[in-house]
Amino acid sequence: MDMAGKAAAVVLLVAVLILAVLAGGCGESGRNNGSPTVTSSPVKTPGDDSAPGGEAVVDVFFIKGESAFPVSRTVDRAGPEAALRKLLEGPDEEEVREGIGTAIPEGTRLISYSASGGKALADFSGELRSYGGGAAMVEAITRQIDETITSNDQSISSVEITVEGVSAEEALQP
């Protein structure tokens, strides 16, 4: 593919992601907002997958093409918090070679995670703000976090994302 073809492909991808954001609506991130570009794996409750040696398996969601893409990770203890910590580590080298990436900026840390009454609250460090801008990037970041949390705990029906205590709607401006 020549440079013009690559540029056209990038423009098309950005346009599709923007349309997905517009179709999905604004506001608090939720599991089922109607975006057609997100894949999902079966939902789990914390601790229902185990691996050899007493470890557990969680799903984390990266980006492949224009979709959120589930990848399994082994953790000491199952659940959304462990999954988020694995998500922030990013894809491994083999996954990157397969075209799997992340919209979450390197160095982002999970400050806190809590869940109550079907609602999860995940607070991240300020590095999350260094995503480079754009509505499509904000949508990709929130999708990765939302899908990672809800796929690892079926009792979670909504996710609130904050950056150093500030709502994602305010902290992650396109």
N, C-alpha and C positions, 0 to 999 in steps of 0.2 A: 504494500500500500504506500502510495506516495504521500508527501507531506500534506498536500491539499486534502487528500482522502482522510488522513488521520485527523486533521483539523475539523473536517466536516463530521466525523464520527464523534469527536469530543463535544461539538456544538449540539449534535443530536442527543447525546447522553444528558447533557445539562438541561436541554429543553424537556426531555422526558421526565427528569427528576423534578423540575419546577412544576410541570403539570401534575405530577403525583402529589406534590405539596398542596397545590391549589385544590385538587380533588379531595384530598384528605381533610381539609379545613385547618383552622388555627386553634390555638389554645392548648390546654393540658394534653400531654401525650397519653394516648389510650391504646389498648390492645387492638381494637377493631374499628379503625377509623375509615375503612373502605379503600385504602390504597391498594391498587392491583399489583404493585410491583414487589410485594413482600412475600417471601416464602416462609413457611413455618414448619416446625417439627411438633410431634405430639407433646402436649403439656404434661408436666410432671409435678408431683409434690416433692418437697425437699426430702432428700434421703432415699428416694425410691430406686435409684440406680447405684449399683455397686461394682467395683472393679477389684481385681486381685489385691490382697494385702490390706483389706479394710478401707481402701480408698473408694471414692465415689466418682461418678461421671456426670458432668453438667454440659449443657449446650451454651455456647456463646455465639453471637451473631456478628459476622463481619459483612463486608460488601463484596459481591461478585457480580460484575456487570452492573445492572441497575437494581439488583435485589439484595435484600438482607439474606445472608447465607449461613445456616447453622453448621457449627463445627464442634465436635465433642472434645472436652478437656477433662483430664483426671485431676481431682482435688482431694484433699484430706477429708473434707466434710461437705456434703451436698447442700445446695441452696443458692438463692439469688446472690447473696453477698460474695460467696466464693466464686460464682460465675462472673460477676462484675470484675472482680480482681483479675481473673484470667482474661477477660475481654480487654482490659487495659494493658495487658502485656502485648497485645496485637497478634497478628498471624505469624506463624513460623515461616522459615525460609522456603520450605516446600510449598506451603499454601500461597505464598507470594508468587512463586513461579507458576502456580496454577491460576493466577489472576485474582486471588482473594486479597482484599485490602481492608482498610479501616478508615473511617472519617474522623475518628477520635484522635486528637493531637497527642503526639508522643510526650511522655512525662506527666500526663493527667493522672491524678490519684483519686481514689475514693476516700472521702473524708468520713462519711457515715452512711449507714443504710438502716432503715427501719421499716416495719410493715405492721399495719393494724387495720382491722375491719375491711380487708380487701384492697387497701390502698398502700402502695409502697412509696417511700421517700428516699431518694438517692442524692446525696450532696457530693459534688466533685470539686477538686482544686481549680484554681484560676487558670491553669494551663488549658482547660477545656475551651476557654475563650479564644485561643490562638488557632482556630480552625481555618482562618483565611477569609471568612465571609461567604455570603450567598445562602439563599433560602434552601437550595438543594442540599448544601452541606449541613445545615441545621436539621433538616428532615432526616438525613442519613445518620447523623449522630443520635438523634432522639430515637430513631427506629432501632438502631443497634442496642441501645440501653434498654428500651422498652421490651423488645423481643427477648433479650437475654434474661431480664427479670421475670417476665410472665411465662416464659417457657420452662422455667425452673421452679415455679410455684403456682399451681393452678388456682389457688385461692386469691391471687392478685388480679383485680379487675381494672385498676388504674395505677399509673405511675406518675409521680411528680419528680421532676429533675430540677435540682438547684445547683448553682455554682457559687461556692462560698456563701451559702444561705440566700442567694438572690435567685428568683425564679428563672427558669430557662427562657421564658418568653422575654424577659428583660435582659438577661445576661448574654443570650445568644442571638443578637440582632443580625439579620441577613445583610 
